[in-house]
Amino acid sequence: MPARPGPVAAALAFIRSPAPERFDEVAREVFAFQVSRIEPIAHLCRRRGVRPESLGSWEEIPLVPTAAFRSAVLAAAPSRHVFRTSGTTGGPGARGEHHLPELALYDAAWGPPFREHLLPDRERMRILSLVPSWSGLPESSLSFMVSRILERHGVGESGTFLGRDGIQHGRLKEALAASVAEGEPVLLLGTILALAEVLDRLEGEGLRFRLPPGSRVLDTGGGKGRRRDVSRTALLTRYAEILGVPENHVVGEYGMTELCSQFYEGVLADRFRGRAGSSRVFRGPAWTRTRVLHPDTLAPLPRGGTGLLAHLDLANAWTVLHVLTEDLGVEEAAGFRLVGRAEGAALRGCSLTTEELLGE
């Protein structure tokens, strides 16, 4: 591809070597670049009278709702990779698309937070994945990340246990049994729905495992309109009862197709660092900022208020820097708690901003 533009290179350098004192400067530099290259964002700025050179801080960078990714190509250069949402939000055919000219920023962004929150005590371990491989599902950003995780951090019998026909329960049970027999701890990772299906199958067959000490679970995503609702609280209990993995070794991941960075619960990292406090909150890496906003006015809410989550992600330097989600959350001292999805009237602020962005 052509030489990386200066603002994108600056964002990549920040991710590789974070310098908190430069965050605001880099964010505003990247935003000016996006305004010059991405017409819908430029249109939004013209309509609102926003000039990149006049911004006082990153908080003044206009928000772009995730809904806009369903209606426009938001990229500063021709895309070479397209990640697509599952389509469960908004119904079939309403899939958001994240067009990326390269994957260097995504590749740089996923590694340090994953290591900090899932592998604080080791570099590699046996990893059992319930996420399709990237080669099998190239439009999935989660599959891309998990394939990288397996490549860089998996050892021994690591692999993917979900294929075209669904979860390969037989192979997975053999892998879990081998872990117990060999005393080799494992990292079992997947969506909450996939992990719930595994637990249901094991429970239905009357099977229980006591995975070796140090084993852990990474779960991600919620029901989001799927065929069943899954209680995370109940899952934490079932992980312990059916797999022998204690609650303090279960880490939640929060990410989305429209962002190149991920957020993790700090429970395992805190345990290994001897920290106390609220570990069941999601934390972002140094190159992100998260705010909780009023659904109608998009004004910041005081700590403890429930509102829409907005994320600024320097890893999105090629696309949309400041993303307004349809997720509801609550700010806490160490990060944020995820409450659920916004619906109907709660999305009024998102809808109005999308109309402005697309020139409607």
C-alpha positions as CSV (number, residue, x, y, z in Angstrom):
1,M,0.0,0.0,0.0
2,P,1.1,3.7,-0.3
3,A,3.2,5.3,2.4
4,R,1.2,5.7,5.7
5,P,0.0,9.3,6.2
6,G,1.6,11.2,9.0
7,P,-1.4,11.3,11.3
8,V,-2.0,7.5,10.9
9,A,1.7,6.9,11.6
10,A,1.4,9.1,14.7
11,A,-1.5,7.0,16.0
12,L,0.4,3.8,15.3
13,A,3.4,5.1,17.2
14,F,1.2,6.1,20.1
15,I,-0.3,2.6,20.3
16,R,3.2,1.0,20.2
17,S,4.6,3.4,22.8
18,P,1.8,5.3,24.6
19,A,2.6,8.8,25.8
20,P,-0.5,10.1,27.7
21,E,0.6,13.7,27.5
22,R,0.3,13.5,23.7
23,F,-3.1,11.9,23.5
24,D,-5.1,15.0,22.8
25,E,-2.6,16.3,20.3
26,V,-2.6,13.0,18.3
27,A,-6.4,12.7,18.5
28,R,-6.9,16.2,17.0
29,E,-4.2,15.6,14.3
30,V,-6.0,12.3,13.3
31,F,-9.4,14.0,13.3
32,A,-8.2,16.8,10.9
33,F,-6.8,14.0,8.6
34,Q,-10.2,12.3,8.6
35,V,-12.1,15.5,7.9
36,S,-9.8,16.0,4.8
37,R,-10.3,12.5,3.5
38,I,-13.8,11.3,4.5
39,E,-16.7,13.3,3.0
40,P,-19.5,12.3,5.4
41,I,-17.4,13.5,8.3
42,A,-16.4,16.6,6.5
43,H,-20.1,17.2,5.8
44,L,-21.0,16.8,9.4
45,C,-18.3,19.4,10.4
46,R,-19.6,21.9,7.8
47,R,-23.1,21.5,9.0
48,R,-22.1,22.1,12.6
49,G,-19.5,24.7,11.9
50,V,-16.8,22.6,13.3
51,R,-13.2,23.4,12.3
52,P,-10.5,20.8,13.3
53,E,-7.9,23.5,13.9
54,S,-10.3,25.3,16.4
55,L,-11.0,22.3,18.7
56,G,-10.0,22.7,22.3
57,S,-9.8,19.0,23.2
58,W,-10.6,15.5,21.9
59,E,-14.0,15.7,23.6
60,E,-15.1,18.2,21.0
61,I,-14.5,15.9,18.1
62,P,-17.9,15.1,16.7
63,L,-19.4,11.7,17.3
64,V,-20.3,9.2,14.6
65,P,-23.0,6.7,15.5
66,T,-22.4,3.0,14.7
67,A,-25.6,3.2,12.7
68,A,-23.7,5.3,10.1
69,F,-21.5,2.3,9.4
70,R,-24.6,0.6,7.9
71,S,-25.2,3.4,5.4
72,A,-21.8,4.8,4.3
73,V,-18.2,3.8,3.6
74,L,-16.3,5.7,6.2
75,A,-12.6,5.3,5.3
76,A,-9.8,7.7,4.4
77,A,-8.4,5.4,1.7
78,P,-9.6,2.5,-0.4
79,S,-10.3,-0.5,1.8
80,R,-8.4,-3.7,1.6
81,H,-10.2,-5.4,4.4
82,V,-13.9,-5.2,5.3
83,F,-15.2,-6.3,8.7
84,R,-19.0,-6.7,9.0
85,T,-21.3,-6.8,12.0
86,S,-23.4,-9.9,12.6
87,G,-26.6,-8.1,11.5
88,T,-28.5,-9.0,14.6
89,T,-29.0,-5.3,15.5
90,G,-31.5,-3.7,13.1
91,G,-32.5,-6.9,11.5
92,P,-31.2,-8.9,8.5
93,G,-29.5,-6.7,5.8
94,A,-28.7,-4.0,8.3
95,R,-25.1,-5.0,8.7
96,G,-22.5,-2.4,9.5
97,E,-19.2,-2.4,7.6
98,H,-15.8,-1.2,8.8
99,H,-13.6,-0.6,5.8
100,L,-9.9,-0.7,6.6
101,P,-7.0,0.2,4.2
102,E,-4.7,-1.9,6.4
103,L,-4.6,-4.0,9.6
104,A,-1.5,-2.7,11.1
105,L,-3.2,-0.5,13.7
106,Y,-5.7,-3.3,14.6
107,D,-2.8,-5.8,14.9
108,A,-0.9,-3.4,17.2
109,A,-3.9,-2.6,19.3
110,W,-5.2,-6.0,20.3
111,G,-2.0,-7.5,21.7
112,P,-1.0,-5.5,24.9
113,P,-4.5,-5.4,26.4
114,F,-5.0,-9.1,25.8
115,R,-1.7,-9.9,27.4
116,E,-2.4,-7.7,30.4
117,H,-5.9,-9.0,31.1
118,L,-5.7,-12.7,30.0
119,L,-2.0,-13.6,30.3
120,P,-0.6,-11.5,33.1
121,D,1.3,-14.5,34.5
122,R,2.6,-16.1,31.3
123,E,3.2,-15.5,27.6
124,R,1.7,-18.7,26.1
125,M,-0.7,-21.4,27.0
126,R,-3.0,-24.0,25.6
127,I,-6.0,-22.1,24.0
128,L,-9.3,-23.7,23.0
129,S,-11.3,-21.4,20.8
130,L,-15.1,-21.4,20.1
131,V,-14.6,-18.6,17.5
132,P,-14.4,-19.4,13.8
133,S,-11.0,-19.1,12.2
134,W,-10.3,-16.0,10.2
135,S,-9.7,-18.0,7.1
136,G,-13.2,-19.5,7.5
137,L,-14.9,-16.2,8.4
138,P,-12.7,-13.3,6.9
139,E,-15.4,-10.7,7.5
140,S,-15.3,-11.1,11.3
141,S,-13.0,-8.8,13.3
142,L,-13.3,-11.2,16.3
143,S,-12.1,-14.1,14.1
144,F,-9.1,-12.0,13.0
145,M,-8.1,-11.2,16.6
146,V,-8.6,-14.8,17.9
147,S,-6.6,-16.2,15.0
148,R,-3.8,-13.9,15.9
149,I,-4.1,-14.9,19.6
150,L,-3.8,-18.6,18.6
151,E,-0.7,-17.8,16.4
152,R,1.1,-15.8,19.0
153,H,0.1,-17.3,22.3
154,G,-1.2,-20.8,21.7
155,V,0.9,-23.9,22.5
156,G,0.4,-27.7,22.3
157,E,-3.1,-28.7,21.5
158,S,-4.4,-25.2,20.9
159,G,-7.0,-24.8,18.2
160,T,-10.5,-23.9,17.0
161,F,-13.4,-26.1,17.9
162,L,-16.1,-24.4,15.9
163,G,-16.6,-25.2,12.2
164,R,-19.2,-24.9,9.5
165,D,-21.5,-27.3,11.3
166,G,-21.2,-25.6,14.7
167,I,-19.3,-26.5,17.8
168,Q,-17.3,-29.7,17.6
169,H,-18.4,-31.0,21.0
170,G,-16.6,-34.3,20.7
171,R,-13.2,-32.8,20.0
172,L,-13.7,-30.2,22.7
173,K,-14.5,-32.8,25.3
174,E,-11.4,-34.7,24.4
175,A,-9.3,-31.5,24.7
176,L,-10.8,-30.7,28.1
177,A,-10.2,-34.2,29.3
178,A,-6.6,-34.1,28.0
179,S,-6.0,-30.9,29.9
180,V,-7.1,-32.5,33.1
181,A,-5.1,-35.7,32.5
182,E,-1.9,-33.8,31.7
183,G,-2.3,-31.1,34.3
184,E,-2.1,-28.5,31.6
185,P,-4.1,-25.3,32.2
186,V,-6.2,-24.0,29.3
187,L,-7.7,-20.7,28.1
188,L,-11.2,-21.4,26.8
189,L,-12.6,-18.5,24.8
190,G,-15.7,-17.8,22.9
191,T,-18.9,-15.8,22.7
192,I,-21.2,-16.1,25.7
193,L,-23.7,-17.9,23.5
194,A,-21.2,-20.5,22.4
195,L,-19.9,-21.1,25.9
196,A,-23.5,-21.4,27.2
197,E,-24.1,-24.1,24.6
198,V,-21.0,-26.0,25.7
199,L,-22.1,-25.8,29.3
200,D,-25.6,-27.0,28.4
201,R,-24.1,-30.0,26.5
202,L,-21.8,-31.0,29.3
203,E,-24.5,-30.6,31.9
204,G,-27.0,-32.6,29.8
205,E,-24.5,-35.4,29.5
206,G,-23.7,-35.3,33.3
207,L,-20.1,-34.3,32.7
208,R,-18.0,-32.2,35.0
209,F,-14.3,-31.1,34.6
210,R,-11.9,-29.8,37.1
211,L,-9.6,-27.9,34.8
212,P,-6.1,-27.5,36.2
213,P,-5.2,-24.5,38.3
214,G,-4.5,-21.5,36.2
215,S,-7.2,-22.3,33.6
216,R,-9.3,-19.4,32.6
217,V,-12.2,-18.3,30.5
218,L,-12.6,-15.4,28.1
219,D,-16.2,-14.6,27.2
220,T,-17.5,-11.9,24.9
221,G,-20.7,-10.5,23.6
222,G,-24.3,-10.9,24.8
223,G,-27.6,-12.1,23.3
224,K,-28.2,-9.0,21.1
225,G,-31.5,-10.3,19.8
226,R,-30.4,-13.9,19.4
227,R,-32.6,-17.0,20.1
228,R,-32.0,-17.0,23.8
229,D,-31.1,-14.8,26.7
230,V,-28.0,-15.7,28.7
231,S,-27.3,-14.4,32.2
232,R,-23.7,-13.6,32.8
233,T,-24.1,-14.0,36.5
234,A,-25.5,-17.5,36.1
235,L,-22.6,-18.3,33.7
236,L,-20.0,-17.3,36.2
237,T,-21.5,-19.9,38.6
238,R,-21.7,-22.5,35.9
239,Y,-18.1,-22.0,34.8
240,A,-17.0,-23.0,38.3
241,E,-19.5,-25.9,38.7
242,I,-19.0,-27.5,35.3
243,L,-15.4,-26.6,34.3
244,G,-13.8,-25.9,37.7
245,V,-12.8,-22.3,36.7
246,P,-13.3,-19.9,39.5
247,E,-15.0,-16.5,39.0
248,N,-11.7,-14.6,39.4
249,H,-10.3,-16.5,36.4
250,V,-13.2,-15.4,34.1
251,V,-12.6,-12.3,32.0
252,G,-15.2,-10.5,29.9
253,E,-14.2,-8.8,26.7
254,Y,-16.1,-5.9,25.1
255,G,-15.5,-5.0,21.5
256,M,-17.3,-4.2,18.3
257,T,-16.8,-4.3,14.6
258,E,-16.6,-0.5,14.4
259,L,-13.6,-0.3,16.7
260,C,-10.1,-1.6,16.3
261,S,-9.5,-1.7,20.1
262,Q,-11.0,-3.9,22.8
263,F,-12.0,-3.5,26.5
264,Y,-11.5,-6.1,29.2
265,E,-12.7,-6.7,32.8
266,G,-9.7,-6.4,35.1
267,V,-10.5,-9.2,37.4
268,L,-7.6,-11.5,36.5
269,A,-5.0,-8.8,36.0
270,D,-5.9,-7.3,39.4
271,R,-5.6,-10.7,41.1
272,F,-2.1,-11.2,39.8
273,R,-1.1,-7.7,40.7
274,G,-2.5,-7.8,44.2
275,R,-4.9,-5.0,43.5
276,A,-8.2,-4.5,45.3
277,G,-11.3,-2.7,44.0
278,S,-13.9,-3.1,41.3
279,S,-12.6,-5.6,38.9
280,R,-15.8,-6.3,37.1
281,V,-15.6,-3.1,35.0
282,F,-14.3,-2.8,31.5
283,R,-11.1,-0.9,31.0
284,G,-9.7,0.5,27.8
285,P,-6.1,0.8,26.6
286,A,-4.1,4.0,26.8
287,W,-5.1,5.0,23.2
288,T,-8.8,5.0,24.0
289,R,-11.2,7.3,25.9
290,T,-14.7,6.4,27.0
291,R,-17.6,8.6,28.1
292,V,-21.2,7.9,29.1
293,L,-23.6,10.4,27.4
294,H,-27.3,11.3,27.8
295,P,-29.3,9.5,25.1
296,D,-31.1,12.7,23.9
297,T,-28.7,15.5,24.4
298,L,-25.4,13.5,24.2
299,A,-24.1,15.6,27.1
300,P,-21.7,13.8,29.5
301,L,-23.5,12.2,32.5
302,P,-22.1,12.3,36.0
303,R,-20.6,9.1,37.4
304,G,-23.3,6.6,38.2
305,G,-25.7,7.7,35.4
306,T,-26.8,5.3,32.8
307,G,-26.3,6.5,29.2
308,L,-24.9,5.7,25.8
309,L,-21.2,4.7,25.6
310,A,-19.0,6.7,23.3
311,H,-15.4,5.7,22.5
312,L,-12.5,7.6,21.0
313,D,-10.0,5.1,19.6
314,L,-6.7,6.1,18.0
315,A,-6.5,2.7,16.4
316,N,-9.4,3.9,14.2
317,A,-7.1,6.5,12.6
318,W,-8.1,5.3,9.1
319,T,-11.8,5.4,9.7
320,V,-13.9,7.0,12.5
321,L,-12.1,8.3,15.5
322,H,-15.0,9.1,17.8
323,V,-17.7,6.4,17.8
324,L,-21.2,6.7,19.5
325,T,-22.5,3.2,20.3
326,E,-26.0,1.8,20.9
327,D,-24.7,0.3,24.2
328,L,-25.8,1.5,27.6
329,G,-23.2,1.8,30.3
330,V,-22.4,3.4,33.7
331,E,-19.1,5.1,34.4
332,E,-17.1,3.9,37.4
333,A,-13.8,5.0,38.8
334,A,-11.8,2.3,37.1
335,G,-13.8,2.1,33.8
336,F,-17.4,1.4,32.9
337,R,-20.0,-1.2,33.4
338,L,-22.0,-2.5,30.5
339,V,-25.8,-2.4,31.1
340,G,-27.3,-3.5,27.8
341,R,-28.5,-2.2,24.5
342,A,-30.5,1.0,23.9
343,E,-33.8,0.8,22.0
344,G,-36.4,3.1,20.5
345,A,-36.5,6.5,22.0
346,A,-33.2,6.0,23.8
347,L,-31.5,6.2,20.3
348,R,-32.9,9.6,19.4
349,G,-29.5,11.3,19.7
350,C,-27.9,8.6,17.5
351,S,-30.5,9.0,14.9
352,L,-30.2,12.8,14.6
353,T,-26.5,12.6,14.3
354,T,-26.7,9.9,11.6
355,E,-29.1,12.2,9.6
356,E,-26.6,15.1,9.8
357,L,-23.7,12.9,8.8
358,L,-25.4,11.5,5.7
359,G,-26.8,14.9,4.7
360,E,-30.4,14.1,5.3
